[in-house]
Amino acid sequence: MRDGRKCKGIIFDMDNTLLQSRIDFAAMKEDICRHLIGHGMLTEQFPLHEHTTSTMLEHAKQEGMDHALYLSCMNIAEKHEVRGMEGAGLEKGVPELIESLHGKFVLVVVTNNSLSAALKALEVTGIKPYFDSIIGREQMEALKPSPSGFIYALNQFRTIAADEWISVGDSWIDGKASAGAGIPFISYRTSMEAMMDKGVRPIARIDHISEVRNWIHG
């Protein structure tokens, strides 16, 4: 059980946290990279292996990428997302966990996916009705690792302080975004070492999603 104030809300990442994602993130990143190179925003020497799609896009913004080019990159991403969501299943233990938390905690999804892709995936897998809010990239000023999506959630539920939430995700970008909003973070199936290498300090690491219960009390 975590220290501090009692938990009132839980923010979940979607891909590979709630859902067993089939999105080919590497192919998505490569396609968007080629698109940006073609428009002169990146060079052929860009160190793609050091970046996620979101950090690559932030770099392109700093290089002067306009909104129209950003939207065209998002269209490429959405094609990969829709394809990857086809037949997506849930991580083991998710239905039982979500059902047990529903009505006791505010439950939120924050995902870098488009809102339409997220809504469809959560609807098809049967867990959409359990969530009080689903936040996609359209609600963010910038993608995770920016805390924008988490701050959006805090603003939606103003009676819950940042330290009365926890967030759960499988990637360092989830942890970085959570920390930026002042929300304690739990690493799901990713080592503490891998998180700390990126400057993320989770309050815990879990291997099974049901272990979230060990870190909340309400």
C-alpha positions as CSV (number, residue, x, y, z in Angstrom):
1,M,0.0,0.0,0.0
2,R,1.3,3.4,-0.9
3,D,2.1,6.1,1.7
4,G,0.4,9.5,1.8
5,R,-3.2,10.5,1.1
6,K,-5.8,8.0,0.2
7,C,-6.3,7.3,-3.5
8,K,-9.4,8.6,-5.2
9,G,-8.6,8.3,-8.8
10,I,-6.6,6.0,-11.1
11,I,-5.2,6.9,-14.6
12,F,-4.4,4.0,-16.9
13,D,-2.3,4.0,-20.1
14,M,-4.1,2.0,-22.8
15,D,-1.7,0.1,-25.1
16,N,0.0,-2.8,-23.4
17,T,-1.5,-1.8,-20.0
18,L,-5.2,-2.3,-20.5
19,L,-5.1,-3.7,-24.0
20,Q,-2.7,-6.2,-25.6
21,S,-1.9,-3.8,-28.4
22,R,-1.1,-5.0,-31.9
23,I,0.0,-1.6,-33.1
24,D,3.3,-1.8,-34.9
25,F,4.8,1.2,-33.1
26,A,8.2,0.8,-34.8
27,A,6.6,0.9,-38.3
28,M,4.5,3.9,-37.3
29,K,7.6,5.8,-36.1
30,E,9.5,4.9,-39.3
31,D,6.6,6.0,-41.5
32,I,6.2,9.3,-39.7
33,C,10.0,9.8,-39.8
34,R,10.1,9.3,-43.6
35,H,7.2,11.8,-43.9
36,L,9.1,14.4,-41.9
37,I,12.3,13.9,-43.8
38,G,10.4,14.3,-47.0
39,H,9.1,17.7,-45.8
40,G,12.6,18.8,-44.6
41,M,11.8,18.7,-40.9
42,L,14.3,15.9,-40.2
43,T,17.5,14.8,-41.9
44,E,18.5,11.3,-42.9
45,Q,20.9,11.2,-40.0
46,F,18.1,11.7,-37.4
47,P,18.8,9.2,-34.5
48,L,15.4,7.5,-34.7
49,H,16.4,4.7,-32.3
50,E,16.8,7.3,-29.5
51,H,13.2,8.6,-29.9
52,T,9.6,7.6,-29.5
53,T,7.1,8.9,-32.1
54,S,6.0,11.6,-29.6
55,T,9.6,12.9,-28.8
56,M,10.4,12.8,-32.6
57,L,7.3,15.0,-33.2
58,E,8.4,17.4,-30.4
59,H,11.8,17.7,-32.1
60,A,10.1,18.5,-35.4
61,K,8.0,21.1,-33.7
62,Q,11.2,22.8,-32.5
63,E,12.5,22.7,-36.0
64,G,9.4,24.6,-37.2
65,M,6.8,22.0,-38.2
66,D,3.5,23.7,-38.8
67,H,0.1,22.4,-37.7
68,A,-0.9,21.1,-41.2
69,L,2.2,18.9,-41.3
70,Y,1.5,17.7,-37.7
71,L,-2.0,16.7,-38.7
72,S,-0.7,14.8,-41.6
73,C,1.6,12.9,-39.3
74,M,-1.4,12.2,-37.0
75,N,-3.2,10.8,-40.0
76,I,-0.4,8.3,-40.6
77,A,-0.4,7.4,-36.9
78,E,-4.2,6.8,-36.9
79,K,-3.9,4.4,-39.8
80,H,-1.5,2.3,-37.8
81,E,-3.7,2.6,-34.7
82,V,-6.9,1.5,-36.4
83,R,-5.0,-1.5,-38.0
84,G,-3.4,-2.4,-34.7
85,M,-6.7,-2.2,-32.8
86,E,-8.4,-4.8,-34.9
87,G,-8.8,-7.9,-32.8
88,A,-7.0,-6.4,-29.8
89,G,-7.7,-8.2,-26.5
90,L,-7.3,-7.2,-22.9
91,E,-4.4,-7.7,-20.7
92,K,-4.9,-10.6,-18.3
93,G,-6.9,-9.6,-15.2
94,V,-8.1,-6.3,-16.6
95,P,-11.8,-7.0,-16.7
96,E,-11.8,-8.2,-13.1
97,L,-9.7,-5.3,-11.9
98,I,-11.7,-2.6,-13.6
99,E,-15.1,-4.1,-12.5
100,S,-13.8,-4.2,-8.8
101,L,-12.6,-0.5,-9.0
102,H,-15.7,0.9,-10.7
103,G,-17.8,3.1,-8.5
104,K,-15.1,3.3,-5.8
105,F,-12.5,5.3,-7.7
106,V,-12.5,7.7,-10.6
107,L,-11.1,5.8,-13.5
108,V,-9.5,7.5,-16.5
109,V,-7.6,6.5,-19.6
110,V,-4.9,8.7,-21.0
111,T,-3.5,7.6,-24.3
112,N,-1.4,9.0,-27.1
113,N,-3.8,7.3,-29.6
114,S,-6.5,9.2,-31.3
115,L,-9.7,9.5,-29.2
116,S,-11.7,7.7,-31.9
117,A,-9.3,4.7,-32.0
118,A,-9.3,4.6,-28.2
119,L,-13.1,4.7,-27.9
120,K,-13.5,2.0,-30.5
121,A,-10.9,-0.3,-28.8
122,L,-12.4,0.1,-25.4
123,E,-15.9,-0.4,-26.7
124,V,-15.0,-3.6,-28.6
125,T,-13.3,-5.0,-25.5
126,G,-16.2,-4.2,-23.3
127,I,-14.6,-2.0,-20.7
128,K,-15.5,1.5,-22.0
129,P,-18.5,2.0,-19.7
130,Y,-16.3,1.6,-16.6
131,F,-14.3,4.8,-17.3
132,D,-15.2,8.2,-16.1
133,S,-13.1,9.9,-18.8
134,I,-11.1,8.8,-21.9
135,I,-8.5,11.2,-23.0
136,G,-6.8,10.9,-26.4
137,R,-4.3,13.0,-28.1
138,E,-6.9,15.5,-29.3
139,Q,-7.3,16.6,-25.7
140,M,-3.6,17.2,-25.2
141,E,-1.4,20.2,-26.0
142,A,1.4,17.7,-26.6
143,L,1.8,13.9,-26.5
144,K,3.2,11.9,-23.6
145,P,5.9,12.3,-22.2
146,S,4.3,15.8,-21.9
147,P,2.0,15.9,-18.8
148,S,-0.7,17.6,-20.8
149,G,-3.1,14.7,-20.8
150,F,-2.7,14.2,-17.1
151,I,-3.3,17.9,-16.4
152,Y,-6.4,17.7,-18.5
153,A,-7.6,14.9,-16.2
154,L,-6.8,16.9,-13.1
155,N,-8.8,19.8,-14.5
156,Q,-11.7,17.5,-15.2
157,F,-11.8,16.3,-11.6
158,R,-10.8,19.3,-9.6
159,T,-11.9,17.9,-6.3
160,I,-9.1,15.3,-6.5
161,A,-5.6,16.5,-5.8
162,A,-2.7,15.2,-7.8
163,D,-1.4,13.1,-4.9
164,E,-4.8,11.5,-4.5
165,W,-4.3,9.9,-8.0
166,I,-2.1,7.1,-9.1
167,S,-1.2,6.2,-12.7
168,V,-0.3,2.9,-14.3
169,G,1.6,2.4,-17.5
170,D,4.2,0.3,-19.3
171,S,6.4,3.0,-20.8
172,W,8.8,5.6,-19.5
173,I,6.8,8.2,-21.4
174,D,3.8,7.4,-19.1
175,G,5.9,7.8,-16.0
176,K,7.5,11.1,-17.2
177,A,4.0,12.5,-18.0
178,S,2.6,11.4,-14.7
179,A,5.5,12.9,-12.8
180,G,5.1,16.1,-14.7
181,A,1.6,16.4,-13.3
182,G,2.7,15.4,-9.8
183,I,0.9,12.1,-9.9
184,P,2.5,8.9,-8.4
185,F,3.3,6.3,-11.0
186,I,3.3,2.5,-11.1
187,S,5.4,0.7,-13.7
188,Y,3.6,-2.2,-15.3
189,R,5.9,-5.0,-16.5
190,T,8.8,-2.7,-17.2
191,S,11.9,-2.8,-15.0
192,M,12.7,-0.1,-12.5
193,E,16.1,0.1,-14.1
194,A,14.7,0.9,-17.5
195,M,12.4,3.5,-16.0
196,M,15.2,5.1,-14.0
197,D,17.5,5.2,-17.0
198,K,14.9,7.7,-18.4
199,G,14.7,9.7,-15.2
200,V,11.4,8.1,-14.1
201,R,11.0,7.1,-10.4
202,P,8.0,4.8,-10.0
203,I,6.5,4.2,-6.6
204,A,6.2,0.5,-7.5
205,R,6.7,-2.1,-10.3
206,I,4.0,-4.7,-10.9
207,D,3.9,-7.8,-13.2
208,H,0.1,-8.4,-13.1
209,I,-2.4,-5.7,-13.4
210,S,-4.4,-7.0,-10.4
211,E,-1.4,-5.9,-8.2
212,V,-2.7,-2.3,-8.6
213,R,-5.0,-3.1,-5.7
214,N,-1.9,-3.4,-3.4
215,W,-1.2,0.3,-3.9
216,I,-4.5,1.9,-3.4
217,H,-6.9,2.3,-0.5
218,G,-10.1,4.3,-0.7
